[in-house]
Amino acid sequence: MSPFSGAVTHAAEAAPAVTAATGTFQLIWLLIALPLVGAAILLLAGRRTDKWGHWLGLLASTASFVVAVLLFVAMLGQSDDQRTQVQHLFNWIAVGTFDVPVDLRLDQLSMTFVLLITGVGSLIHLYSVGYMSHDRDRRRFFGYLNLFVASMLLLVLADNYLLLYVGWEGVGLASYLLIGFWFFKDSAAVASKKAFVVNRVGDVGLSLAIMLMFVTFGSVSFEGVLGSASKGSQQSMTWIGLALLLAACGKSAQFPLQSWLLDAMEGPTPVSALIHAATMVTAGVYLIVRSGAIFDASLPARNAVIVVGAITLLMGAIIGCAKDDIKKALAGSTMSQIGYMILAAGLGPVGYAFAIFHLLLHGFFKADMFLGAGSVMHGMNDGVNMRRYGALRTVMKVTWITFMMGWLAILGIPPFSGFYSKDKIIEAAWSVSPVAGLVTLVGAGITAFYMTRLFAMTFHGEARWTDDVHPHESPWIMMFPIAILALLSAVAGFILNLNNAFVDWLKPVTGLEEPQLPFSSAVLPIAAIILVLIGAVLAWIPYATRAVPEVAPAGNLLTRAARADLYGDAANEAVFMRPGQYLTRWLVWFDNRVVDGVVNGTAATIGGLSGRARRLQTGFARSYALSMLGGAALVAAALVLVRL
């Protein structure tokens, strides 16, 4: 029996009622339209918008956030069973029984993402005004940011899987453009191409899932698919679930499609905060939770989600322990934290709400730390090597304090935000499987080690920067968004956990089952805190109280493997790239020698025979007469032989 096996349960007894959007809810389309129009103006109007384009980009994102707040307030005024609002915009595809409208769904789940995307997105837009102030292509950068926000909003607001796929592809395109924004750098161009290719593998999974949905249910709408999932065969649900998991692995950088995320740090730091911390990499979590009815109908698919999340959780944490590049260390952390969310989503109704809870809070504290890393880089001449940092708390006090808030939140130190969501995931994991529970606990300890290592190497210990570097605090336009995110990292978890407010908010959409533990529920938080403190101390002593060498020592086998991203690229090269190259070369040889050989050989044979036959046609009557005489002689000879 699988170590993750358990009873299959369904997300909700009955789907919440769907209400046609009226009143304030008729503004749903503006959420997407505002940043989309901003992107169109900035990308199509050209350099004539350079002087004010960044402010237009900020205005478009902020206006979308204002609309989101209005919709949120209106939703609070509705009863739980009336909060799912669907706005029909127009009919899109109608071919036979394949009918796909452009409908937008706003419910508690999508509302959570809308507030996160527009709220954190607007703060990152504001930060970018300062961070990109000296870039001559700043207007284009803001156009790409607006395009990303619009695509991500379409992804989470779509009311059917095909429209979700459009947003999914838009997010992939915007990510490619933003990672490769400084395309004149070879490393950025290669990183963007790598992200694009790896994500296309995941996109194949989503496209196959959509096709299987239509074959199985005759529909690709959420109502048509999720409402009938419990009636489908387990085999069909398993294949659809695995295809959706493949899609989630690509977009959320989960094993085995995790290799692109670390290289994606080549993009500007605001890109890392927006796409690779707060929003894009969470799209896979959203897809699985939104499709919960499919996974509830297939235990193998749910187990696969748990396994993928557990592996990635540990992989990202181990990689983060060995990185000296501050952004890549945070990227390894993102892999690990998304692994927590994916694992929680695989637990079913006992974990769906907690996966989204951690996703929301992670968006706050990880964006805080990514933007904090950008502030450090701003003061360190864009240097990213933490071995050249140290003692920055003495010259960048605001950055140090705000970064500390994110550090304490990700460690899960009460009352900071991560404590409330991560401990809930650990508890839910133990209630389903001791193996999954142990992985989450070990992951918490490793997280404390690598994040304390990062914090200590950057802000504590002795100063290790060179004479040409003059660390200084960033301007207010960069520090204000960081301060807001730091405040949210400190208090959002506590506020949203009061009376289980956030979990109860999501319950009508995700369902909820209380974890059933074989021991006291007080044991796990205590064990987690102990492991976190041990991990933090093990990192603090060598990196904050002792001299940190400017060149990393060789290290043991595991350290060398972690520096090489646990050989993810080497595995992809050996398993996919090299065999693909050999296959391509063989196909070229087969085409040239066999396919073209047969065609060219046939043509040459016919041509040769034709040339020889042509010699018999001389045009001289005497030659034809001689041929006739010779033929008559042969016939006569044959007749004589027959008679004999």
Residue pairs with C-beta under 8 A, 6 or more apart in sequence:
2 299
2 303
3 433
3 434
3 435
3 436
4 302
4 303
4 306
4 307
4 346
4 432
4 433
4 435
4 436
5 299
5 303
5 433
6 299
6 432
6 433
8 296
8 297
8 298
8 299
8 302
8 348
9 296
9 348
9 349
9 513
10 230
10 293
10 296
10 297
10 349
10 511
11 292
11 293
11 296
11 348
11 349
11 352
11 509
11 510
11 511
12 349
12 508
12 509
12 510
12 511
15 223
15 226
15 227
16 80
16 81
16 83
16 84
16 107
16 508
16 509
17 81
17 82
17 84
18 84
18 85
18 86
18 105
18 223
19 82
19 84
19 85
19 86
20 85
20 86
20 87
20 88
21 28
21 85
21 86
21 87
21 104
21 106
23 74
24 70
24 71
24 74
25 71
25 74
25 85
25 87
25 106
26 87
27 67
27 70
27 71
28 71
28 85
28 87
28 104
28 106
28 157
29 87
29 89
29 104
30 64
30 67
31 64
31 67
31 68
31 71
31 114
31 118
31 153
31 157
32 64
32 104
32 150
32 153
32 154
32 157
33 150
34 60
34 61
34 63
34 64
34 67
35 60
35 61
35 64
35 146
35 147
35 149
35 150
35 153
36 146
36 147
36 150
37 60
38 56
38 57
38 59
38 60
38 61
38 142
38 143
38 146
39 60
39 143
39 144
39 146
39 147
39 150
41 49
41 53
41 56
41 143
42 49
42 53
42 56
42 57
42 139
42 140
42 142
42 143
42 146
43 140
43 143
43 144
43 147
47 139
49 56
49 139
50 136
50 138
50 139
53 138
53 139
53 142
53 143
54 128
54 129
54 132
54 138
54 139
54 141
54 142
55 129
56 142
57 125
57 139
57 142
57 143
57 145
57 146
58 122
58 125
58 126
58 129
58 142
60 146
61 118
61 121
61 122
61 125
61 145
61 146
61 149
62 122
62 125
64 118
64 122
64 149
64 153
65 115
65 118
65 119
65 121
65 122
67 118
68 111
68 114
68 115
68 118
68 119
69 115
71 106
71 111
71 114
72 111
72 115
75 83
75 85
75 106
75 108
75 111
80 508
81 508
83 107
83 108
83 508
84 105
84 106
84 107
84 508
84 509
85 105
85 106
85 107
86 103
86 104
86 105
86 106
86 159
87 103
87 104
87 106
88 101
88 102
88 103
89 101
89 102
89 103
89 104
90 101
90 102
91 99
91 101
91 102
92 100
92 101
92 102
92 163
93 99
93 100
93 162
94 100
97 218
98 214
100 160
100 162
100 163
100 220
100 221
101 159
101 160
102 163
103 158
103 159
103 160
103 163
103 221
104 157
104 158
104 159
105 157
105 158
105 159
105 222
106 114
106 157
107 508
107 509
108 505
108 506
108 508
108 509
109 156
109 286
109 289
109 290
109 356
109 506
109 509
109 510
110 156
110 157
112 356
112 360
112 505
112 506
113 152
113 156
113 282
113 286
114 153
114 156
114 157
116 278
116 279
116 359
116 360
116 363
117 149
117 152
117 153
117 156
117 278
117 279
118 149
118 153
120 273
120 274
120 278
120 279
120 363
120 364
120 367
120 485
121 145
121 149
121 274
121 278
121 279
123 367
123 481
123 484
123 485
124 145
124 270
124 273
124 274
124 278
124 367
124 371
124 481
125 142
125 145
126 477
126 480
126 481
127 270
127 273
127 371
127 374
127 477
127 478
127 481
127 482
128 138
128 141
128 142
128 145
128 268
128 270
129 477
130 474
130 475
130 477
130 478
131 268
131 269
131 270
131 374
131 378
131 478
132 138
132 141
132 268
132 270
135 141
137 181
140 181
141 178
141 181
141 268
144 174
144 177
144 178
144 181
145 178
145 270
145 274
147 170
147 173
147 174
147 177
148 170
148 171
148 174
148 175
148 178
148 274
148 275
148 279
148 280
150 170
151 167
151 169
151 170
151 171
151 173
151 174
152 167
152 170
152 171
152 279
152 280
152 283
153 167
154 163
154 164
154 166
154 167
154 170
155 164
155 167
155 168
155 170
155 171
155 283
155 286
156 167
156 283
156 286
157 167
158 164
158 166
158 167
159 221
159 222
160 220
160 221
160 222
161 206
161 209
161 210
161 213
161 220
161 221
161 222
161 225
162 210
162 220
164 287
165 206
165 207
165 210
168 203
168 206
168 247
168 251
168 283
169 203
171 251
171 280
171 283
172 196
172 199
172 200
172 203
172 251
174 275
175 195
175 196
175 199
175 264
175 275
175 280
176 192
176 193
176 195
176 196
177 192
178 267
178 268
178 271
178 275
179 188
179 191
179 192
179 195
179 264
179 266
179 267
179 271
179 275
180 188
180 189
180 191
180 192
180 193
180 266
180 267
181 188
181 267
181 268
181 271
182 188
182 266
182 267
182 268
183 189
183 192
185 266
187 263
187 266
188 266
188 267
190 263
191 260
191 263
191 264
191 265
191 266
191 267
192 264
192 266
192 267
194 259
194 260
194 263
195 260
195 261
195 263
195 264
198 250
198 257
198 259
198 260
199 250
199 251
199 257
199 260
200 250
201 246
201 250
201 257
202 246
202 247
202 248
202 249
202 250
202 251
202 257
203 247
203 250
204 246
205 242
205 243
205 244
205 245
205 246
205 247
205 249
205 250
206 243
206 244
206 246
206 247
206 287
208 243
209 240
209 243
209 244
209 247
210 220
212 236
212 239
212 240
212 243
213 219
213 220
213 225
213 240
214 220
216 232
216 236
216 240
217 224
217 225
217 228
217 232
218 224
219 225
222 290
225 293
225 294
226 291
226 292
226 293
226 294
227 293
229 237
229 293
229 294
229 296
229 297
230 293
230 296
230 297
232 297
234 297
234 298
234 299
234 300
237 294
237 295
237 297
237 298
237 301
238 298
238 300
238 301
240 294
240 301
241 291
241 294
241 295
241 298
241 300
241 301
241 302
241 304
241 305
242 300
242 301
242 304
244 287
244 288
244 291
244 294
245 288
245 301
245 304
245 305
245 308
246 257
247 284
247 287
248 254
248 283
248 284
248 285
248 287
248 288
248 305
248 342
249 255
249 256
249 257
249 258
249 284
249 308
250 257
250 284
251 280
251 281
251 283
251 284
251 287
252 281
252 282
252 283
252 284
252 285
252 338
252 342
253 260
253 261
253 276
253 281
253 312
253 334
253 335
253 338
254 284
254 308
254 309
254 312
254 335
254 338
254 339
254 342
255 308
255 311
255 312
255 315
256 568
256 571
258 312
258 315
258 316
258 335
258 568
259 565
259 568
259 569
259 572
261 276
261 281
261 331
261 334
261 335
262 319
262 328
262 331
262 332
262 565
264 271
264 272
264 275
264 276
264 331
265 272
265 276
265 325
265 327
265 328
265 331
267 275
269 327
269 370
269 371
269 373
269 374
269 377
270 371
270 374
272 327
272 330
272 331
272 370
272 373
272 374
273 366
273 367
273 370
273 371
273 374
274 280
274 367
275 281
276 331
276 334
276 370
277 330
277 334
277 362
277 363
277 366
277 367
277 369
277 370
278 362
278 363
278 364
278 366
278 367
279 363
281 334
281 338
282 338
282 341
282 359
282 362
282 363
284 338
284 342
285 338
285 341
285 342
285 345
285 355
285 356
285 359
286 359
288 295
288 305
288 342
288 345
288 346
288 355
289 345
289 352
289 355
289 356
289 510
292 345
292 348
292 349
292 352
292 510
292 511
294 301
295 301
295 302
295 305
295 345
295 346
295 348
296 302
296 348
296 349
302 346
302 347
302 348
303 346
304 346
305 342
305 343
305 345
305 346
306 343
306 346
306 347
306 432
306 433
306 436
307 346
308 339
308 342
308 346
309 339
309 340
309 341
309 342
309 343
309 344
309 345
309 346
310 339
310 343
310 435
310 436
310 439
311 339
312 335
312 336
312 338
312 339
312 342
313 336
313 339
313 340
313 343
313 439
313 440
313 443
314 336
314 339
314 439
314 442
314 443
314 446
315 335
315 336
315 339
315 566
316 332
316 333
316 334
316 335
316 336
316 337
316 338
316 339
317 332
317 333
317 336
317 443
317 446
317 447
317 450
318 332
318 446
318 558
318 562
318 566
319 332
319 335
319 562
319 565
319 566
320 329
320 330
320 332
320 333
320 335
320 336
320 446
320 447
320 450
320 451
320 454
321 332
321 446
321 449
321 450
321 453
321 559
321 562
322 555
322 559
322 562
322 563
323 329
323 331
323 332
323 562
323 563
324 385
324 386
324 387
324 457
324 552
325 384
325 385
325 386
326 373
326 376
326 377
326 384
326 385
326 386
326 389
326 454
326 458
327 370
327 373
327 384
328 384
329 386
329 450
329 453
329 454
330 366
330 369
330 370
330 373
330 454
332 450
333 366
333 410
333 447
333 450
333 451
334 366
336 443
336 446
336 447
337 358
337 362
337 366
337 410
337 447
339 443
340 358
340 422
340 425
340 440
340 443
341 355
341 356
341 358
341 359
341 362
341 425
342 355
343 351
343 425
343 429
343 436
343 439
343 440
344 351
344 352
344 354
344 355
344 358
344 425
344 428
344 429
345 351
345 352
345 355
347 428
347 429
347 431
347 432
347 436
348 432
348 513
349 510
349 511
349 512
349 513
350 428
350 431
350 432
350 512
350 513
350 514
350 515
351 425
351 428
351 429
351 432
352 506
352 510
352 511
352 512
353 502
353 503
353 506
353 507
353 510
353 512
354 421
354 424
354 425
354 428
354 503
355 425
356 506
356 510
357 420
357 421
357 424
357 496
357 502
357 503
357 506
358 418
358 421
358 422
358 424
358 425
360 421
360 492
360 496
360 502
361 409
361 417
361 418
361 420
361 421
361 489
361 492
361 493
361 496
362 410
362 418
362 421
364 409
364 417
364 485
364 488
364 489
364 492
365 405
365 406
365 409
365 410
365 416
365 417
365 418
365 485
365 488
365 489
366 406
366 410
367 485
368 402
368 403
368 405
368 406
368 409
368 482
368 485
368 486
368 488
368 489
369 403
369 406
369 407
369 410
371 478
371 481
371 482
371 485
372 399
372 402
372 403
372 406
372 482
373 403
374 478
375 396
375 399
375 473
375 474
375 478
375 479
375 482
376 389
376 392
376 396
376 399
376 458
377 383
377 384
378 474
378 478
379 392
379 395
379 396
379 399
379 470
379 471
379 472
379 473
379 474
380 388
380 389
380 465
380 469
380 471
381 468
381 469
383 389
383 465
383 469
386 454
386 457
386 458
387 457
387 464
387 548
387 549
387 550
387 551
387 552
388 464
388 465
388 466
388 469
388 550
389 457
389 458
389 459
389 464
389 465
390 457
390 458
390 459
390 460
390 461
390 462
390 463
390 464
390 465
390 548
391 459
391 460
391 461
391 462
391 463
391 464
392 399
392 400
392 458
392 459
392 463
392 471
393 400
393 459
393 460
394 463
395 471
395 472
395 473
396 459
396 471
396 472
396 473
396 474
397 473
398 473
398 479
398 482
398 483
399 473
399 474
399 479
399 482
400 459
401 486
402 479
402 482
402 483
402 485
402 486
403 455
403 458
403 459
403 486
404 455
404 459
405 416
405 486
405 487
405 489
405 490
406 485
406 486
406 489
407 451
407 452
407 454
407 455
408 416
408 418
408 489
408 490
409 416
409 417
409 418
409 419
409 489
409 490
409 493
410 418
410 447
410 451
411 418
411 447
411 448
411 451
411 452
411 532
411 536
412 418
412 419
412 422
412 423
412 444
412 528
412 529
412 532
413 419
413 529
413 532
414 529
415 490
415 491
415 493
415 494
416 489
416 490
416 493
417 488
417 489
417 490
417 491
417 492
417 493
417 494
418 493
419 493
419 525
420 493
420 494
420 496
420 497
421 493
422 440
422 444
422 528
423 524
423 525
423 528
425 440
426 437
426 440
426 441
426 444
426 524
426 528
427 515
427 517
427 521
427 524
428 515
429 436
429 437
429 439
429 440
430 436
430 437
430 440
430 515
430 517
430 524
431 437
431 515
431 516
431 517
437 524
441 524
441 527
441 528
441 531
442 531
444 528
444 531
444 532
444 535
445 531
445 532
445 534
445 535
446 535
447 532
447 535
448 531
448 532
448 533
448 534
448 535
448 536
448 539
449 535
449 536
449 538
449 539
450 539
452 535
452 536
452 539
452 540
452 543
453 539
453 543
456 539
456 540
456 543
456 544
457 543
457 548
460 543
460 544
461 543
461 544
461 545
461 546
461 547
461 548
462 547
462 548
464 548
464 550
465 471
473 479
495 501
496 502
503 512
506 512
515 521
517 524
542 548
552 563
554 560
555 563
561 567
564 570
